[in-house]
Amino acid sequence: MKILVTGGTVFVSKYVAEYFSNRGHKVYVLNRNTRTQLPNVKLIECDRTNICGKLKHLHFDAVVDVTAYTAQDVNNLLDELDRFDNYVLISSSAVYPETTKLPFKESDKVGANYFWGTYGTNKIAAENAAIKRIPDAYIIRPPYLYGEYNNVYREAFVFDCAERSELFYIPNDGTMPLQFFHVEDLCRFIEIILDKKPKQKVFNVGNAPITVNEWVEACYNAVGKNFTVKYVTDGREQRCYFPFYNYGYVLDVSAQNELMPKLLPLNEGLSRAYNWYKKNRNCVNVKNYFNYINENLK
């Protein structure tokens, strides 16, 4: 196939472009060329807000839109595309209100989420724009994505704590549910829907949910260290010392599991993520959790 991937240089979009390129597809990436490009992809150098006709007269078997965060992002791209057969928008689980009964189902009403704010409402607008212009567009709503190329300081923070044999500070009692999805499984699912063309157009994706305790322990295990924890129960803002909001949710991924029943086990995915992180620490946007912990929790 000839595939257009928006982005192609950071985390999810980079992994998607590499995944399909490695499988022999002809991959085009659309970005501003401000970062190192992957080998074996064709660069379309431009900002998606100012494409200037660079997509005219090109035909794509599939467009995987990873970097659309607003309705305008979607419309800017679609205004410039000449011909394409399939469109896949990577949206987010942030489109579900936090008050919705768990687990969130694809059929549930979307709306503002207190924790995600405009990020969630902008993703809703992006979905609506895509569906309005492409009724058979596929919408994928992942939970927290992880794996190689992750530039967000989530699992990497726990890896750092484990390497230092640090006591890990967990909010409350650690039973809050979290849900993750490895970027390779995301790519595999895109591949499946492009092949099978299911009638359902909107899909939640993700592994089975786990608790904060289980996730932190799995990260420590990936480093080969024992897990020692202290619970923080004084109500302080947990984002100062922990990489997630005080917000647990669960997605219903039964439709995904029917199409793709086998997923990468979390322990294997975290092991791969740690092996990548050891060689690419400078690619992660580190936050100052350790400073806060040293000054306020120890």
DRENNUTOR-361403 format. One line per field, with one value per residue: residue number from 1; chain; x, y, z of N, C-alpha, C in turn. Coordinates in pm, whole numbers, plus 50000, padded with zeros to 5 digits. Atoms other than C-alpha are relative to their C-alpha. Last residue first. Example, Ala and Ser with C-alpha at 12.3 -4.5 7.8 and 13.67 -1.06 7.14 Angstrom:
2
tiza = (2, 1) .
kevex = (A, A) .
n_x = (49918, 50089) .
n_y = (49881, 49881) .
n_z = (49994, 50000) .
ca_x = (51367, 51230) .
ca_y = (49894, 49550) .
ca_z = (50714, 50780) .
c_x = (49923, 50090) .
c_y = (50109, 50120) .
c_z = (50073, 50000) .
***
This chain:
298
tiza = (298, 297, 296, 295, 294, 293, 292, 291, 290, 289, 288, 287, 286, 285, 284, 283, 282, 281, 280, 279, 278, 277, 276, 275, 274, 273, 272, 271, 270, 269, 268, 267, 266, 265, 264, 263, 262, 261, 260, 259, 258, 257, 256, 255, 254, 253, 252, 251, 250, 249, 248, 247, 246, 245, 244, 243, 242, 241, 240, 239, 238, 237, 236, 235, 234, 233, 232, 231, 230, 229, 228, 227, 226, 225, 224, 223, 222, 221, 220, 219, 218, 217, 216, 215, 214, 213, 212, 211, 210, 209, 208, 207, 206, 205, 204, 203, 202, 201, 200, 199, 198, 197, 196, 195, 194, 193, 192, 191, 190, 189, 188, 187, 186, 185, 184, 183, 182, 181, 180, 179, 178, 177, 176, 175, 174, 173, 172, 171, 170, 169, 168, 167, 166, 165, 164, 163, 162, 161, 160, 159, 158, 157, 156, 155, 154, 153, 152, 151, 150, 149, 148, 147, 146, 145, 144, 143, 142, 141, 140, 139, 138, 137, 136, 135, 134, 133, 132, 131, 130, 129, 128, 127, 126, 125, 124, 123, 122, 121, 120, 119, 118, 117, 116, 115, 114, 113, 112, 111, 110, 109, 108, 107, 106, 105, 104, 103, 102, 101, 100, 99, 98, 97, 96, 95, 94, 93, 92, 91, 90, 89, 88, 87, 86, 85, 84, 83, 82, 81, 80, 79, 78, 77, 76, 75, 74, 73, 72, 71, 70, 69, 68, 67, 66, 65, 64, 63, 62, 61, 60, 59, 58, 57, 56, 55, 54, 53, 52, 51, 50, 49, 48, 47, 46, 45, 44, 43, 42, 41, 40, 39, 38, 37, 36, 35, 34, 33, 32, 31, 30, 29, 28, 27, 26, 25, 24, 23, 22, 21, 20, 19, 18, 17, 16, 15, 14, 13, 12, 11, 10, 9, 8, 7, 6, 5, 4, 3, 2, 1) .
kevex = (A, A, A, A, A, A, A, A, A, A, A, A, A, A, A, A, A, A, A, A, A, A, A, A, A, A, A, A, A, A, A, A, A, A, A, A, A, A, A, A, A, A, A, A, A, A, A, A, A, A, A, A, A, A, A, A, A, A, A, A, A, A, A, A, A, A, A, A, A, A, A, A, A, A, A, A, A, A, A, A, A, A, A, A, A, A, A, A, A, A, A, A, A, A, A, A, A, A, A, A, A, A, A, A, A, A, A, A, A, A, A, A, A, A, A, A, A, A, A, A, A, A, A, A, A, A, A, A, A, A, A, A, A, A, A, A, A, A, A, A, A, A, A, A, A, A, A, A, A, A, A, A, A, A, A, A, A, A, A, A, A, A, A, A, A, A, A, A, A, A, A, A, A, A, A, A, A, A, A, A, A, A, A, A, A, A, A, A, A, A, A, A, A, A, A, A, A, A, A, A, A, A, A, A, A, A, A, A, A, A, A, A, A, A, A, A, A, A, A, A, A, A, A, A, A, A, A, A, A, A, A, A, A, A, A, A, A, A, A, A, A, A, A, A, A, A, A, A, A, A, A, A, A, A, A, A, A, A, A, A, A, A, A, A, A, A, A, A, A, A, A, A, A, A, A, A, A, A, A, A, A, A, A, A, A, A, A, A, A, A, A, A, A, A, A, A, A, A) .
n_x = (49901, 50050, 50132, 50028, 49891, 49995, 50115, 49980, 49903, 50062, 49922, 50060, 49996, 50019, 50116, 50120, 50010, 50050, 50058, 49916, 49860, 49972, 49989, 49880, 49882, 49994, 49956, 49860, 49920, 49999, 49913, 49862, 49946, 50011, 49868, 49930, 49869, 50006, 49858, 49917, 50055, 49956, 49860, 50000, 50047, 49925, 50050, 50066, 49987, 50109, 49994, 50115, 50079, 50102, 50138, 50023, 50049, 49906, 49870, 49919, 49913, 50012, 49922, 50080, 50035, 50144, 50019, 50124, 50059, 50094, 50027, 50094, 50114, 49990, 49938, 49863, 49934, 49958, 49882, 49889, 49959, 49924, 49870, 49922, 49955, 49903, 49874, 49993, 49924, 49956, 50085, 49986, 49924, 49893, 49909, 49949, 49934, 49905, 49985, 50111, 50118, 50105, 50131, 50015, 49979, 50121, 50115, 49979, 50020, 50144, 50060, 49970, 50076, 50137, 50000, 50013, 49869, 50001, 49890, 50009, 49935, 49973, 50061, 50097, 49946, 49968, 50108, 50114, 50124, 50112, 50092, 50134, 50075, 50055, 49940, 49854, 49955, 50011, 49896, 49873, 49994, 49982, 49858, 49926, 50091, 49932, 50070, 49928, 50086, 50014, 49884, 49912, 49865, 49913, 49860, 49972, 49913, 49991, 49942, 49957, 49980, 49871, 49945, 50089, 49971, 49946, 50084, 50119, 49963, 49960, 50121, 50079, 49925, 50021, 50139, 50000, 49943, 50104, 50109, 49945, 50015, 50028, 49932, 49855, 49939, 49943, 49887, 50021, 49875, 49996, 50027, 50133, 49997, 50030, 50046, 49898, 49896, 49988, 50064, 50118, 49955, 50008, 50109, 50129, 50035, 50102, 49957, 50063, 49963, 49967, 50000, 49953, 50035, 50100, 49957, 50065, 50066, 49986, 49884, 50009, 50095, 49944, 49884, 50046, 50060, 49893, 49928, 50077, 50116, 50047, 50117, 49971, 49959, 49987, 50003, 49947, 50045, 50091, 49958, 50103, 49951, 49964, 50078, 50065, 49900, 50014, 49965, 49950, 49959, 50085, 50132, 50085, 50091, 49959, 50072, 50040, 49993, 50128, 50096, 49959, 49979, 50101, 49943, 49937, 49918, 49859, 49925, 49954, 50025, 50022, 49974, 50049, 49937, 50088, 49992, 50081, 49931, 49886, 50052, 50067, 49898, 49931, 50093, 50013, 49873, 49992, 50100, 50075, 50011, 49871, 49899, 49892, 49972, 50003, 49959, 50060, 49940, 50083) .
n_y = (50079, 50131, 50001, 49883, 49975, 50110, 49987, 49881, 50031, 50073, 49990, 49903, 50028, 49869, 49993, 49982, 49859, 49919, 49879, 49949, 50002, 49882, 49881, 50020, 49970, 49856, 49937, 50040, 49914, 49865, 50000, 50017, 49876, 49996, 50008, 49874, 50015, 50057, 50021, 49988, 50090, 50136, 50017, 50000, 50129, 50029, 50128, 50007, 50127, 50034, 50134, 50032, 50078, 49931, 50010, 49956, 50122, 50108, 49945, 49976, 50111, 50019, 49906, 49921, 49871, 49993, 49859, 49940, 49923, 49891, 49953, 49888, 50023, 49953, 50105, 49956, 49984, 50133, 50039, 49915, 50053, 50123, 49961, 49937, 50103, 50089, 49925, 49896, 50044, 49901, 50007, 50123, 50002, 50100, 49991, 50108, 49942, 49897, 49906, 49905, 50031, 49900, 50063, 50125, 49969, 49933, 50090, 50093, 49921, 49980, 50127, 50017, 49899, 50051, 50104, 49940, 49985, 50066, 49968, 50087, 49941, 50075, 49932, 50088, 50067, 50140, 50072, 49929, 50027, 49936, 49937, 50023, 49901, 50074, 49939, 50004, 50138, 50031, 49924, 50065, 50116, 49952, 49964, 50119, 50084, 50052, 49952, 49882, 49917, 49863, 49934, 50080, 50014, 50075, 49957, 49948, 50074, 49930, 50087, 49922, 50077, 49987, 50132, 50081, 50136, 49996, 49917, 50078, 50112, 49947, 49955, 50116, 50063, 49919, 50022, 50130, 49982, 49939, 50093, 50109, 49972, 49865, 49979, 50019, 49903, 50075, 49942, 49868, 49931, 49862, 49899, 49943, 49915, 50072, 49915, 49954, 50088, 50128, 50112, 50045, 50081, 49928, 50044, 49949, 49875, 50032, 50018, 49909, 50041, 49892, 50045, 49898, 50023, 50105, 50099, 50130, 50021, 50135, 50011, 49901, 50052, 50113, 49954, 49933, 50097, 50088, 49928, 50011, 49912, 49972, 49911, 49870, 50012, 49865, 50021, 49886, 49973, 50109, 50083, 50092, 50122, 50099, 50006, 50131, 50106, 50080, 49930, 50108, 49925, 49882, 50044, 49998, 49887, 49899, 49886, 49881, 49884, 49934, 50074, 50045, 50143, 50079, 50105, 50110, 49939, 50036, 49877, 49925, 49856, 49930, 49856, 49908, 49873, 49900, 49991, 50105, 50128, 50003, 50031, 50130, 50104, 49990, 50040, 50145, 50059, 49986, 50083, 50107, 50008, 49979, 50095, 50007, 49864, 49988, 49870, 49952, 49868, 49880) .
n_z = (49927, 49958, 49935, 49918, 49905, 49903, 49910, 49917, 49895, 49890, 49876, 49909, 49856, 49937, 49911, 50082, 50041, 49889, 50059, 50109, 49957, 49918, 50086, 50084, 49919, 49977, 50124, 50019, 49912, 50054, 50119, 49954, 49943, 49854, 49940, 49981, 49938, 49864, 49968, 50120, 50101, 49971, 50038, 50148, 50049, 50123, 50051, 50131, 50069, 50091, 50053, 50085, 49905, 49922, 50046, 50138, 50063, 49972, 49959, 50120, 50033, 50144, 50082, 50093, 49941, 49973, 49966, 50047, 49891, 50021, 49865, 49990, 49913, 49863, 49920, 49970, 50129, 50047, 49922, 50047, 50130, 49977, 49947, 50107, 50095, 49935, 49991, 49898, 49883, 49902, 49881, 49923, 49877, 50002, 49886, 49916, 49882, 50040, 49888, 50008, 49918, 50022, 49985, 50074, 50141, 50051, 50006, 50111, 50123, 50012, 50043, 50142, 50072, 50010, 50103, 50134, 50063, 50131, 50091, 50118, 50116, 50123, 50115, 50067, 50118, 49970, 49934, 49942, 50073, 49933, 50095, 49950, 49922, 49885, 49880, 50017, 49980, 49857, 49930, 50029, 49911, 49863, 49984, 49958, 49923, 49881, 49880, 49949, 49915, 50050, 50059, 50084, 49948, 50090, 49997, 49867, 49908, 49872, 49899, 49885, 49878, 49932, 49968, 49916, 50042, 50136, 50086, 50035, 50086, 50130, 50070, 50041, 50109, 50120, 50043, 50065, 50134, 50083, 50029, 50079, 50143, 50045, 50128, 49988, 49908, 49889, 49928, 49942, 49972, 50045, 49898, 50019, 50119, 50124, 50109, 50092, 50052, 49931, 50069, 49924, 49886, 49871, 49912, 50051, 49932, 49900, 49862, 49906, 49865, 49908, 49861, 49907, 49859, 49987, 49902, 50007, 50128, 50055, 50089, 50109, 50099, 50073, 50077, 50122, 50092, 50046, 50104, 50124, 50009, 49864, 50003, 49938, 49861, 49946, 49855, 49926, 49863, 49962, 49888, 49955, 49938, 50102, 50123, 50009, 50013, 50121, 50125, 50085, 50119, 50012, 50043, 49882, 49984, 49902, 50056, 49925, 50088, 50015, 50082, 50133, 50011, 50070, 50084, 49926, 49895, 50018, 50031, 49884, 50018, 49873, 50008, 49898, 50036, 50057, 50145, 50060, 49981, 50091, 50134, 50004, 50006, 50128, 50106, 49994, 50044, 50146, 50067, 49935, 49855, 49934, 50045, 49902, 49955, 49854, 49947, 49875, 49987, 50000) .
ca_x = (51134, 50808, 50845, 51195, 51330, 50996, 50954, 51305, 51257, 50938, 51119, 50988, 51192, 51090, 51233, 51463, 51779, 51729, 51765, 51984, 51846, 51500, 51487, 51567, 51311, 51035, 51111, 51087, 50768, 50611, 50714, 50569, 50252, 50184, 50162, 49805, 49625, 49250, 49271, 48937, 48717, 48946, 48896, 48519, 48553, 48768, 48543, 48762, 48843, 48904, 49108, 49161, 49397, 49608, 49912, 50293, 50343, 50535, 50381, 50097, 49976, 49844, 49842, 49556, 49747, 49743, 50082, 50156, 50514, 50636, 50918, 50934, 51230, 51454, 51513, 51450, 51139, 51041, 51038, 50801, 50575, 50566, 50463, 50185, 50054, 50037, 49867, 49602, 49556, 49313, 49308, 49502, 49375, 49163, 48829, 48698, 48479, 48392, 48206, 48143, 48487, 48720, 48919, 49255, 49259, 49100, 49372, 49664, 49532, 49509, 49866, 49981, 49806, 49949, 50295, 50222, 50161, 49829, 49771, 49487, 49506, 49280, 49323, 49419, 49741, 49624, 49632, 49896, 50210, 50559, 50828, 51125, 51426, 51648, 51822, 51749, 51394, 51329, 51461, 51245, 50945, 51014, 51061, 50719, 50567, 50796, 50648, 50894, 50774, 50994, 50957, 50653, 50352, 50007, 49773, 49414, 49344, 49040, 49058, 48826, 48784, 48641, 48335, 48138, 48435, 48355, 48125, 48307, 48641, 48502, 48320, 48635, 48839, 48572, 48581, 48962, 48929, 48693, 48944, 49249, 49036, 48999, 49163, 49083, 48733, 48626, 48397, 48170, 48121, 47801, 47860, 47839, 48214, 48180, 48346, 48371, 48270, 47976, 48038, 48132, 48484, 48332, 48456, 48660, 48982, 48990, 49179, 49176, 49398, 49209, 49215, 49122, 49090, 49085, 49265, 49254, 49331, 49415, 49455, 49118, 49134, 49450, 49326, 48991, 49142, 49370, 49081, 48871, 49144, 49420, 49515, 49869, 49812, 49620, 49678, 49587, 49541, 49561, 49706, 49683, 49894, 49785, 49777, 49947, 50201, 49929, 50037, 50037, 50006, 49829, 49979, 50323, 50532, 50794, 50646, 50912, 50928, 51008, 51294, 51500, 51322, 51367, 51568, 51377, 51272, 51146, 50811, 50604, 50405, 50534, 50495, 50518, 50547, 50455, 50711, 50633, 50921, 50762, 50435, 50599, 50836, 50555, 50344, 50639, 50720, 50356, 50328, 50658, 50793, 50928, 50654, 50399, 50095, 50127, 50040, 50030, 50088, 50000) .
ca_y = (51239, 51375, 51749, 51853, 51522, 51426, 51765, 51757, 51398, 51481, 51740, 51633, 51460, 51500, 51176, 51162, 51221, 50887, 50698, 50393, 50291, 50402, 50146, 49856, 49995, 50008, 49653, 49530, 49731, 49562, 49217, 49278, 49424, 49120, 49209, 49145, 48842, 48872, 49113, 49144, 49014, 49178, 49520, 49487, 49381, 49682, 49839, 50117, 50160, 50479, 50610, 50978, 51131, 51246, 51048, 51090, 51092, 51343, 51684, 51523, 51388, 51719, 51676, 51484, 51365, 50998, 50940, 50567, 50447, 50171, 49922, 49719, 49491, 49559, 49387, 49697, 49540, 49423, 49783, 49874, 49577, 49685, 50034, 49897, 49654, 49918, 50166, 49902, 49713, 49743, 49480, 49598, 49876, 49984, 50160, 50144, 50365, 50253, 49925, 49771, 49611, 49679, 49354, 49468, 49834, 49731, 49473, 49700, 49971, 49705, 49592, 49953, 50003, 49672, 49803, 50124, 49925, 49992, 50091, 50108, 50239, 50155, 50329, 50069, 50240, 50318, 50699, 50828, 50616, 50722, 50480, 50414, 50450, 50163, 50418, 50206, 50154, 50525, 50590, 50310, 50462, 50795, 50622, 50457, 50805, 51082, 51130, 51082, 50729, 50610, 50243, 50157, 50323, 50452, 50556, 50478, 50446, 50573, 50473, 50638, 50482, 50698, 50560, 50887, 51088, 51461, 51463, 51171, 51354, 51680, 51501, 51315, 51636, 51810, 51527, 51552, 51923, 51846, 51601, 51826, 52118, 51975, 51637, 51608, 51756, 51556, 51733, 51513, 51183, 50983, 50613, 50390, 50325, 50195, 50338, 50073, 50234, 50471, 50815, 51085, 51126, 51241, 51033, 51208, 51160, 50799, 50943, 50996, 50836, 50902, 50639, 50733, 50482, 50506, 50832, 51092, 51463, 51551, 51923, 52010, 51685, 51799, 52143, 51996, 51749, 52005, 52252, 51999, 51982, 51748, 51581, 51441, 51069, 51077, 50745, 50797, 50481, 50368, 50706, 50890, 51196, 51458, 51730, 51648, 51932, 52186, 52446, 52226, 52520, 52406, 52058, 52221, 52120, 51874, 51569, 51314, 50971, 50688, 50439, 50587, 50773, 51147, 51339, 51637, 51980, 51837, 52020, 51701, 51480, 51125, 50905, 50530, 50280, 49951, 49676, 49568, 49772, 50083, 50003, 49978, 50270, 50511, 50393, 50413, 50767, 50873, 50729, 50860, 51156, 51186, 51058, 51337, 51264, 50920, 50875, 50515, 50364, 50000) .
ca_z = (55190, 55055, 55005, 54897, 54767, 54609, 54443, 54301, 54185, 53998, 53788, 53448, 53177, 52813, 52676, 52371, 52579, 52752, 52422, 52485, 52825, 52709, 52427, 52662, 52906, 52645, 52534, 52891, 52936, 52632, 52753, 53100, 52949, 52730, 52358, 52253, 52109, 52051, 51755, 51574, 51855, 52110, 51954, 51983, 52349, 52435, 52699, 52833, 53202, 53396, 53684, 53750, 54001, 53708, 53601, 53611, 53991, 54205, 54134, 53938, 54270, 54400, 54778, 54939, 55246, 55149, 54990, 54993, 55026, 54797, 54752, 54430, 54372, 54076, 53743, 53533, 53377, 53725, 53845, 53561, 53644, 54010, 53907, 53688, 53948, 54220, 53985, 53922, 53597, 53306, 53031, 52729, 52508, 52215, 52190, 51837, 51619, 51264, 51310, 50969, 50969, 50673, 50713, 50577, 50681, 51010, 51071, 50985, 51217, 51490, 51431, 51453, 51786, 51905, 51818, 52008, 52327, 52493, 52855, 53106, 53461, 53754, 54092, 54353, 54460, 54813, 54797, 54554, 54509, 54616, 54503, 54733, 54512, 54398, 54171, 53863, 53989, 54026, 53676, 53533, 53712, 53542, 53206, 53245, 53238, 53117, 52768, 52478, 52405, 52116, 52217, 52422, 52580, 52490, 52769, 52658, 52286, 52092, 51724, 51470, 51126, 50850, 50668, 50682, 50553, 50562, 50863, 51023, 51011, 51144, 51424, 51528, 51530, 51737, 51989, 51998, 52069, 52358, 52506, 52479, 52593, 52944, 53008, 53379, 53372, 53066, 52821, 52612, 52435, 52467, 52512, 52204, 52202, 52557, 52868, 53141, 53363, 53400, 53251, 53503, 53363, 53037, 52740, 52468, 52670, 52543, 52248, 51870, 51611, 51288, 51014, 50656, 50375, 49993, 49919, 49643, 49628, 49987, 50048, 50199, 50397, 50573, 50671, 50770, 51014, 51178, 51192, 51379, 51642, 51763, 51436, 51469, 51412, 51087, 50916, 50551, 50346, 49984, 49901, 49568, 49499, 49243, 49507, 49834, 49819, 49741, 49994, 50304, 50543, 50860, 50822, 50831, 50533, 50411, 50243, 50335, 50171, 50407, 50385, 50667, 50947, 50960, 51218, 51350, 51215, 50885, 50907, 50888, 50650, 50623, 50313, 50350, 50066, 50229, 50273, 50626, 50769, 50619, 50795, 51137, 51080, 50997, 51290, 51532, 51423, 51448, 51797, 51942, 51742, 51385, 51154, 51172, 50959, 50807, 50437, 50314, 49968, 50000) .
c_x = (50016, 50100, 49955, 49874, 49966, 50106, 50005, 49885, 50025, 50097, 49931, 50069, 49935, 49986, 49995, 49874, 49876, 49977, 49944, 49954, 50091, 50147, 50044, 50020, 50129, 50124, 50014, 50057, 50148, 50084, 50009, 50098, 50144, 50070, 49984, 50138, 50072, 50135, 50009, 50145, 50085, 49943, 50042, 50142, 49999, 49956, 50067, 49949, 49921, 50030, 49881, 50020, 49867, 49934, 49909, 49857, 49949, 49966, 50105, 50134, 50082, 50099, 49988, 50077, 49926, 49955, 49851, 49987, 49878, 49968, 49920, 49975, 49924, 49874, 50019, 50075, 50146, 50074, 50052, 50128, 50116, 50050, 50086, 50139, 50088, 50059, 50108, 50133, 49999, 50078, 50051, 49897, 50014, 50073, 50107, 50078, 50040, 50077, 50111, 50006, 49892, 49874, 49883, 49857, 49981, 50016, 49877, 49878, 50010, 49965, 49849, 49938, 50021, 49909, 49862, 50006, 49983, 50134, 49982, 50103, 49987, 50069, 50032, 49931, 49903, 50048, 50040, 49898, 49885, 49875, 49877, 49904, 49870, 49927, 49959, 50072, 50152, 50054, 49999, 50114, 50130, 50011, 50029, 50148, 50075, 49901, 50057, 49935, 50082, 49913, 49961, 50117, 50082, 50141, 50083, 50144, 50001, 50086, 50022, 50051, 50057, 50004, 50141, 50055, 49914, 50027, 50047, 49909, 49876, 50032, 50033, 49879, 49926, 50073, 49971, 49858, 50005, 50052, 49895, 49888, 50061, 49986, 49968, 50074, 50152, 50078, 50041, 50122, 49970, 50134, 50011, 49965, 49867, 50002, 49981, 49940, 49943, 50106, 50026, 49929, 49885, 50040, 49999, 49883, 49868, 49958, 49883, 50049, 49946, 50035, 50046, 49984, 50060, 49952, 49885, 50058, 49919, 49920, 50013, 50109, 49980, 49906, 50060, 50115, 49963, 49947, 50115, 50074, 49925, 49877, 49946, 49884, 50001, 50025, 50032, 49984, 50068, 49945, 49896, 50057, 49881, 50065, 50060, 49918, 49940, 50095, 50002, 50035, 50064, 50031, 49901, 49860, 49934, 49904, 50019, 49921, 49944, 50020, 49858, 49883, 50058, 50037, 49889, 50056, 50069, 50091, 50150, 50088, 50042, 49987, 49975, 50047, 49940, 50080, 49907, 49987, 49923, 50072, 50112, 49956, 49938, 50103, 50070, 49909, 49990, 50128, 50013, 49902, 49903, 49995, 50134, 50110, 50096, 50030, 49984, 50058, 49927, 50087) .
c_y = (50051, 49920, 49866, 49987, 50114, 50028, 49893, 50015, 50121, 49978, 49934, 49992, 50114, 49982, 50136, 50019, 50026, 50145, 50094, 50136, 50061, 50005, 50120, 50118, 49984, 50038, 50150, 50062, 49965, 50095, 50140, 49999, 49984, 50123, 50005, 49975, 50134, 49992, 49945, 49963, 50001, 49898, 49854, 49984, 49995, 49866, 49975, 49859, 50007, 49867, 49970, 49861, 49964, 49906, 50084, 49988, 50037, 49870, 49891, 50065, 50021, 49894, 49965, 50098, 50092, 50134, 50024, 50143, 50071, 50072, 50130, 50033, 50130, 49966, 50039, 49893, 50042, 50009, 49865, 49966, 50081, 49940, 49877, 50037, 50059, 49900, 49912, 50074, 50113, 49935, 50101, 49999, 49860, 50004, 49893, 50054, 49887, 50062, 50098, 50103, 50106, 49969, 50095, 49949, 49876, 50041, 50070, 49909, 49908, 50084, 50017, 49872, 49985, 50101, 49939, 49895, 50052, 50026, 49923, 50047, 49902, 50086, 49923, 50067, 49910, 49921, 49855, 49905, 50075, 49988, 50051, 50071, 49941, 50095, 49925, 50052, 49990, 49861, 49971, 50071, 49922, 49883, 50052, 50032, 49876, 49926, 49930, 50060, 50114, 50089, 50135, 50080, 49919, 49996, 49911, 50054, 50061, 49919, 50082, 49903, 50089, 49910, 50009, 49863, 49906, 49860, 49994, 50078, 49924, 49886, 50053, 50042, 49877, 49942, 50076, 49962, 49868, 50027, 50059, 49903, 49892, 50013, 50136, 50035, 49992, 50099, 49911, 50044, 50139, 50062, 50141, 50106, 50070, 50097, 49916, 50089, 49860, 49914, 49870, 49882, 49946, 49909, 50085, 49960, 50058, 50124, 49958, 49968, 50106, 49941, 50116, 49948, 50110, 49981, 49901, 49907, 49871, 49988, 49862, 49981, 50098, 49954, 49888, 50050, 50067, 49900, 49917, 50069, 49974, 50091, 50017, 50100, 50136, 49993, 50134, 49968, 50126, 50022, 49891, 49914, 49914, 49875, 49898, 49984, 49860, 49883, 49907, 50048, 49903, 50079, 50116, 49960, 49992, 50119, 50112, 50097, 50121, 50123, 50055, 49933, 49966, 49852, 49914, 49898, 49895, 50072, 49977, 50116, 50070, 50149, 50059, 50142, 50108, 50127, 50099, 50015, 49883, 49866, 50000, 49966, 49861, 49888, 50000, 49950, 49849, 49941, 50009, 49926, 49887, 49984, 50016, 49910, 49993, 50144, 49998, 50136, 50069, 50125) .
c_z = (50143, 50083, 50056, 50085, 50097, 50106, 50109, 50101, 50091, 50115, 50120, 50136, 50079, 50151, 50069, 50084, 49914, 49958, 50107, 49948, 49895, 50043, 50083, 49905, 49920, 50080, 50017, 49874, 49990, 50084, 49940, 49883, 50043, 50057, 50152, 50060, 50004, 50070, 50143, 50027, 49874, 49901, 50017, 49946, 49847, 49940, 49865, 49974, 49869, 49932, 49911, 49941, 49933, 50100, 50089, 49947, 49860, 49928, 50017, 50032, 49874, 49952, 49852, 49915, 49904, 50055, 50013, 50053, 49944, 50130, 49990, 50146, 50023, 50078, 50145, 50079, 50017, 49867, 49953, 50074, 49942, 49869, 50024, 50049, 49891, 49902, 50063, 49990, 50102, 50115, 50103, 50112, 50057, 50134, 49983, 50119, 50094, 50117, 49966, 50112, 49986, 50083, 49975, 50002, 49914, 49854, 49943, 49981, 49879, 49878, 49981, 49944, 49849, 49931, 49985, 49889, 49857, 49935, 49868, 49899, 49884, 49894, 49872, 49881, 49926, 49880, 50028, 50062, 50067, 49913, 50073, 49905, 50055, 50095, 50127, 50123, 49989, 50029, 50149, 50075, 49976, 50098, 50140, 50020, 50048, 50089, 50123, 50124, 50060, 50091, 49939, 49949, 49901, 50059, 49908, 50000, 50140, 50097, 50127, 50105, 50109, 50123, 50060, 50037, 50086, 49944, 49855, 49906, 49954, 49903, 49862, 49917, 49948, 49880, 49872, 49954, 49924, 49858, 49909, 49960, 49912, 49849, 49936, 49870, 49999, 50086, 50117, 50078, 50055, 50036, 49942, 50103, 49976, 49882, 49874, 49890, 49972, 49933, 50075, 49936, 50083, 50115, 50127, 50088, 49952, 50078, 50087, 50141, 50095, 50136, 50088, 50142, 50087, 50144, 50018, 50106, 50001, 49871, 49935, 49896, 49885, 49889, 49916, 49915, 49869, 49897, 49945, 49886, 49870, 50002, 50141, 49991, 50070, 50150, 50065, 50147, 50052, 50141, 50024, 50112, 50044, 50060, 49904, 49872, 49995, 49986, 49878, 49860, 49901, 49874, 49993, 49954, 50137, 49998, 50100, 49912, 50074, 49912, 50005, 49928, 49862, 50002, 49941, 49901, 50086, 50101, 49982, 49955, 50129, 49971, 50140, 49972, 50089, 49966, 49935, 49849, 49940, 50009, 49896, 49857, 49986, 49984, 49864, 49888, 49998, 49944, 49849, 49908, 50038, 50152, 50068, 49946, 50117, 50035, 50151, 50036, 50115, 50000) .
***
